Amino acid sequence: MKTRSNYWQLLPYIRTQWQTIIKGFIGILGYVLATLTLINLAGKLATPFGEGNVVAIAQLAGICAVVFLVRGFFQSVQDIYMAQAALRVAFLLRKQVYGHLQKLNLSYFETAKAGDLSYRLTEDVDRIGEVVNKIFHDLIPCVLQLLAIPIYMIYLNWQLTLATVIVAPLMGILIGWFGERLQKYSRRSQNRVSSLSAILTEVFSGIRLVQAFAAETYEMVRFSHEAEHSLKAKYSAERLKAIQIPIIGFLEALSALSLLLVGGWQISQRNLTVGEFFSYLTAAALLIDPIGHTTNNYNEFKQGEASIDRVFELLAIQPTVLEKPNAIALPPVQGKVEYRHVSFAYKAGESVLKNINLLALPGEAIALVGASGAGKTTFVNLLPRFYDPESGQILIDGVDIRDVTLYSLRRQIGIVPQETIMFSGTIAQNIAFGQDSFAMSEVEAAAKIANAHNFITQLPEGYDTWVGERGVNLSGGQRQRIAIARAVLLNPQILILDEATSALDSESEALVQEALERLMQGRTVFIIAHRLSTVKRCDRILVLEQGQIVESGTHEELLAFQRRYARFYAQQFS
């Protein structure tokens, strides 16, 4: 979704820093006033300089030195406070965008690229912060100088001022023309870099698969292709800037030559003294710096607009699963779960679940079996409200889950997924994931229930062992037992086991299965499993086919029916 492409969107964040900005603005005013004082002193130096009055020159030079020191002090004040304000703006923006992304639904992250999101939250937000800093500590002082100094120049001699600024409109038009094109090229370049970042994230996280398939050359070609696109996009922007600089420089030189020509004519007509002309030249010279800065800053501002667009695009995305304004906290539950006429589709007209009805009593273990695409994972994903059904209701202890807060709902549902995710941190922190504070005794107790305590204590640093990125330092069985310990520590009354043992060897599976049986005691459990050996002892087995429950019963009952479940079982154990 396209958002407004301008800096007005940053105003809410800038307003929060108004006190700091005022302090910096005081520094800006002091800097500009000191600059005007230097212009005036430069004109006064002309007379003693022409007379060779060394004492007067020394006195005026001393005063100039003091004014320079004062000017430098005010410049430091403006830089310090404006940098602080800009960094806080970037911090607040990054924090809000990250928090907003946390609220988006799984459907968004299933299509979004992790590398692109990381780039927007880091590089794009940093660029916005840098541009805001330039606005505060560079552009505003330059604009004030470009207002104050020309007014003083008009006061000295309006004809000279006219000669100086006669090419200004043309310069403004050219700067705007170049800026608009730079914005387009910059957005293209940033999109290419974010795509490059996405490729790197994919390859480095799946490097084992890349090497296993001897796909290094394939990935190198893919990377080179994307890197070349990025190079071309950046080169287009740099080439445009390279053309702009000499054109603007020529116009500035033309303006200076006009100044000398008209100034010489004014002195010859005795309409201007040498001292006044000297002061005027100083003012014109002091204009060169803010003009150059403004030109360069304008280019950066147009490039920054591309980053603003990309960041605010994320804020414009709205979650589809929302809490009601009057949502209540779900009280501690017994574990009664009911699906009433629940239907769901990821895309309109393509139903994944159709009119599902189910009543799970507290402490009941229910298995979901069926072919891939039957709707098993979607079935359990509706329970913690990762998605909302198109129609129907899901109730826990008789309370519609859409009437309660997401936090209170999800904190009472434990999930042990097929692919266990580890986060950077210690093993203890991974077990206590999501908890601000925790007792080590509780972590160890949870690890013992999950059959993880023994292998953890054998590690050099035990529970303080640092887990590598995505848990690569641990085996699949070890990661899965940590995931079970995580669920034990959460102590949910409702539990979802999503293919929790499918990727494990026999020895690891036995340890994990034993841990799962301890975890399941006294809880309402939903189990997704392809291995039917893991669901034999469930209270009920549901067979799903094309989004519908086509069979329901115990293991023995379903075998006796001699239908779909019996065929699945025969295929696995024939």
N, C-alpha and C positions, 0 to 999 in steps of 0.2 A: 504494500500500500504506500502510495506516494505521500509524503508530508511536505508542509511548506518549507521551501528552501531559503530560509533566511535566519538571521541571528535573533529575531524577536522571540523565537522559541526558547532561547536561553535566559530570557528576562526573569522568570520565576527563580532561577538558581542564582542569578546575579543579585537580585534583591536581597537575598539572605545575607549578602556580604556588604551591605550598604555602609556600615560603620567603618569597616576596613577601607572601603573605596573612598570615603570622605577623607580619611587620613592621607591616602595616596594623592587625592585631588589637591589637598593643601600643598603637598610637595610639588605638584605640577604647576600650580599658580606661582609658587616661589621661584621655580625654575624659569618660567616665562618672563616674570618681572625682572629677574636677574639678567636674562638675555637682552631685554629692552634697555636695561641700564648699560650694558656693554656696548650696545649700538651708539648710545648717546655719548659715552666716554670716547669711543673711537673717533667721532667727529671732533671732539674737543682736542684730541691729540694732534690734529692736523696743523693747528697754528703754531704751538711750540716746536713741532717737528720741522716746520718750514723755517722757523727762526733759529733753530739750533739751540733752543733753551733746554739744556740737559736736566736742570733741576726740576723744571715743570714737567718734563717728560717722565722723570723718575717718580715724581709724586703721583701723576696720573697712572703710571704703570703699576705703582703700589696699590692704588685704589682698585685697578682692574684685577690685580692678583687676588685681593680680598673678595671682590665680586665673584671671581671664578670659584673661589673656595665655597662661598655661600651657594652658588649655583650647583656645585658638585654635591653639597650637603642635601639640598632639596631634591636633586636627582636621585640620590640614594634613598631618601624617604619615599619618593614615588615608586621606585623600583621594588623596594622591600614590601611595601603594603599592597601594591598592585599584583606582585607575584603571589603573595599569600592569598589574595582574593581569587585569582585565577586558578590556583591549585585547589582551593576549596570548591570552586565551581565544578572543576573536573571530577573531584572526589565525590561530590553529591550526585552528579550525573551518572557516574559509573556505578555508584551504590544503588541508585534508583533503577537503572537498566538491569543490573544483576538481580535485584529483588523482583522486578517485573518478569524477567525470564523464569524465575523460580515458580511463578504462578501460572505459566502457560501449560497447556495440556500436552500429554504424551504425543498426540497426533502432530503437533508442531515439531517436536524434536525428532520425530521419525523421518522428517524430510529435510530439516535444517542441517547444515554442515557445521560440525564442531569447530573446525579451523576458522570458518568465517565468523562465527559468533565470538570466538576468542580474539580475532583481529579487531572486530568492532569494539569490544570491551577494553582492549588495550591500545592498539595503535590509533584507532579513530578517536577515542576519547582523549588520548594524549594530544593528538593534533588539535582537537577543539580547545583543550586547556592552553596549548601554546598560542593559539590564535587569540583567545580571550586575553591572555597575558599581554600580547602585542597590542591589542586594542587599549588595554588599561595603561600600560607604561610606555607605549610608543606612539600609537595613533592619536590618542587624545592630546598629548603634549604637542605633537606635530600639527594637529588641526588648530590648536590655540595659537601656535606660532604663526601658522599660515593666515590667521585672522588678525592677530595683533601687529605683526611686523608690517604687512601691507598697509594697514591703517596709518602706522607711523610714517611709512614711505610716502603715502598720499599727502600727509601733513607736510613732509619736507618738499615734495615736488610732484604734482599730479601727472605732469607730462612724462617724466621719467617712469613713473609707475605704470602708465599706460603702455609705454614702450616695452616694459619688462613683462607685463602679463598679456600682451597682445596674442601670444601663441597659446595661452593657457586653455581656452576652449577646445582647440584642436588636440592638445595633450590629453584633456579630460575624455574626449570622445575616443581617442586611441586607447587610453588605459582601460576604459570600459569595454571596448571591443575585444582587446586581448584578454581581459579578465573573464568574460563570459566563455570564451573558448577554453581558457585554462581550467575553468570549473568542469566543463564537459570532459576534457582530457584527464583531469585529476580523478573524477569519479570512475572513469574507465580503468585508470591505473590502479585505484584502490580495490576495485572489484577483482581485477586480475591478481593482485597480491593476496587478497583474501582467499581466492580459489587455490592459489599456490600453497597457502597456509593449510587449507583443508586437505590437500593431497599429502602434505608432510605429516599431518596428524593421522591420516588413514594408514600411511605406509609404516610409520614408526610404531603405531599401536599393533599393526599386523605384520611386523617384520619377519616373524617365524614362518608365516604362511608364504610370504614373498620368497624367502630363501628355500622353503620346502618345494616350491614349484619352479625354482630356478628362474624366477621372474624379475631378476635384478635389471636385466637389459630392457625388458618391457617397461618397468617402472621408470628407468632412466629416460627412455624415449618419451614417456608420458610427462615426466617432470620437465624435461627439456622443452617440450612443446608448449607447456603452460608458462615456463620461465621466459620463453621467447615472446609470447604474447604480452607478458608483463613488461619486458624490455621495450617492446615497440610502443606500448601505451605510455611509459615513462618518457621515452625519447621524444614522442610527439609533444609532450608538455615542455620538455627542456628546449626543444627546437623553437617552439613558439616564444619562450622567454628570451632565447638568444636573438631572435629577430626584433623583439620589442626593445631591448636595451639600447642598441645603436640609434633606433628611430627616435626614442624619447631623448637620448643624449644629444642628437643633432638639434632637436627643437630647443633644448636647454641652451645649447651653444648659440643658436640663432637669437634667443632672447638676450643673452649676455652681450652679443655684438650690437644689438639694437640699443641696449643700455649705454654702452660706450659712445656710440654715435650721437644719441640724443643728449647725453651728459656733456659731451664736448661742445655741442652746439649751444646748450644752455649756459655753460660757463663763458663762451665767447660773447653771448648776448647779455652777460652780467645778470642773468636771472638766477644764478646759482653760484655759491662760493665754493672754493676748493674744499673747505672743511665740511660743508654740507654734502658735497659729492662724496667725500671720503666716508662720511657717516652712512650715506645712502649705499655705497658699495659694500660696506660692512653688513648692512641690513640685507642686501641682495645675496651676499655670500652666505649669511646665516640662513637664508631661505633654501639654499641648495640641499642642505641636509634633510630638513623635513619633507621637501618635495620628493627626494630620492627614497626616503623611508616610506612615505605615503604610497608611492608607486609600487615599491616592492611589497609593502604590506597588503595593498589591494589584491595583488596576485595571490598572496598567501590566504587572504580572506576568501577569495573565490574557491581556492582549493579546499579551505576549511569547510565551506558550505557543503561540499560533497560528503565530508565526514559527518556533518550535522544531519544531512539527509539519511545517511546509512544508520546512524544511531537512533534517530527519532522514528525511523521505520520500525525498529524493534518495539518502541514504546507504543506505536500505533496498533500493534497486533493485540487483539483482545482475547483473553481466555474464554473458552466455551463452557467450562465447568466453573460456576460461580457460586459463592455463598450467598444465601439470602441475607438481606440487611438485618433481619431479626433472628438469624440462625442461633440456635442454642447449643450449649456444650453437651455432647452425648455423655450421659452418666455411665459409670462402670457397668458393663453389660454382662449378661449371663451367657450369651452366645446363640440365641435363637435368630436364625436368618431365614427370611422369606422373600422369594421372587414371585411377583404377581403379574402375570401377563406381560413379561418383559420382552421387548423387541429392540434390536439395535442394528445399525448399518453405518459403516465408515463412509460410504458414498450413497447418495440418494438412489433408491431403487435396487441396491445390492445388499439385501439383508444378510447379516451374519448370524443373528439370533432371532428366532421367530416364536413369539408367544410362549416364553419360558415360564413355567410354574414349578416352584420348589419350596418345601418347608424343611429346614434343617434344624433339629432340636439341639439344645445345649449339650456339648460333649460328643456329638455325633461326628463320625469320620465318613466323608463322602468323596468318592473317587470319580473323576471325569475321564472317560476314555473315548477314543474315536480317532478317525484318520486325521492327518494334517489338514487344517482349514475347516475343521468341523465346528469350531467356535469355542473350544475349551478355554484358551487363554483369554479371549474376550469375555467369557462368562465370569471369570474371577476378577478381571480388571474393572468390571463394573462395581464390584463390592466396595473397594476403597475410593470410588469415584474418580478413577483415572479418566473415565468417560461417563457420560450420562446416557441412559437409554432413551430411544426415540419415544417409546411409550411404555406404560407400566410403572410399577413401583418396586423398590428394594427396601425391605425393612429389617432393622436389627432390634430385637426385643420389642417389636411393634412400633418402632419409631422410623419414619421415612428418612433415609440417609440424606435427602436433599434439604431437610429441615435443621441439620446440625452443622457445626463448624467442621471444616476439613481436618483441622488439627486434632480435635477430639475424636473424630472418626478414625483417622489413620493411625493414631497412637494406640488404638485398641485392636489393630489388625497386623499380625506379623506375617512377613513374606520371606520365604527361603527360595530364591530363584535358581534356575538351572545354571546360569552364568553368574558366579559370585563376583561382585564388584568390591575391590579394595581401594581405600583412599590413602593418600600420603599421610603418614603418622605411624604411631606405634601399634602393636597388636592390641594392646589394651584400649587404645582410642578407637580402633576399628570395631571392637566388640561393643563398646559403649557409644557407637555412632549415633549422633543426634541428641546426646545428653550433655548438657553444659557441665554438670559435675557428676561424679560417680565414685563409689567406694571400690577399692581394689578387691576387697573380700567378696563383693557381689560379682565382680568381673570373673574372679577365679571360680566362684561357685557355678556361674553360668558356663564357663569353659569345661568344668568337670562333667556337667550334665551333657555337654556336646561332644564328649570324648576328645577334647582339644587340649586339656591341661597338660597331659604327659608330653606331647610333642613341643608345646610352648616352653615348658620348663627346661627342655633339653637344648633350646636355642641359647647362644652365648649371652644374650641380654634378656632372656625370658620374655615377660610381658612388655618390656620396654624395647624389644627388637623393632627396628624401623622397617616398615613394610615398603618395598620398592613400588614403583609406579605400576598400578593395576595388579599388585600382588604377585609379580613375576618371581619373587624369591621363594614363594610357597607352592606346594603341589596343589593339584585340583582338589584332592581330598582334604588337605589342610585348610584351604580357602573355604570349602563348603562347611567344615566343622566350625570355623570362625563365624560364618553366616548363621549357623544354627545357634551358636552362643549369643550372637547379636539378638536373635529372636527370643531366646530364653530370658535375657536381661530385660528386654522390653516387656516381657510377661503379658502377652496379649491373650484375650479370651477367644479370639478367632484367628485361625492360622491358615495360610495359603502355601502349599508346597508345589512349586512349578518345576516338574522334572528334576527334582533335587538330587537324584542319584544317577541320572542317565549317562553322564559323561565320565563316570568313575570306574576304576578297575575293581575287581572282585573284593580285594582286601579292604580298600577304601570304602567301597559300597557297604560292606558289612559294618564297619565302624560308624559310618554316617547313618545307616538304617537303624542301628541300635540307638544312636543319639536322637533320631527323629521320633522313635517310639516313646522315648522319655518325654520329649517335647510335646507330643500329641496328647498326653494323658490329661483328661479333664477339660480339653479344649474342643471347640467346634473346628473341624479341619476340612479343607477342600484340597484334594490331591489330584494333580495332573500327572499322569504317568503313561508312558508307552510300554514300559515293562510291566506286564500284568501280574508278575510275581510279587510286586510291591503293593498291590491293592487287594490281595485275597482276603485280608482280615478287616477290610473296611466295613462299616455298618451298611453302607449302600454304595452301589456302583451305578453311575449314570452313563449311558452310551449316547453320545451326541453324533448326529449325522445331519449335515447341511443346516446347522443352526437349530436343530430340534432335538429334544430328548426322545429317543425312540425305544429305549429300554431302561428299566430301573429295577434294582433288586440286589440281593447279596450275590457273592461269587457262586455259591452252589445253586441258587435259584436261576441265575442267568445261564449257567451251563446246562441246567435242566431244560431251559426254553429252547435250546438248540437253534438260536438265531445269530445275530451279528456278534455278540460278545463271545459266544461259543466258537464262532469262526475265527475271531481274533486270537482267542486262546489256543485254538488248534494250530494256527499258523506259527505261533511263537514256540509251541512245545511239541510240534510234530516230530 
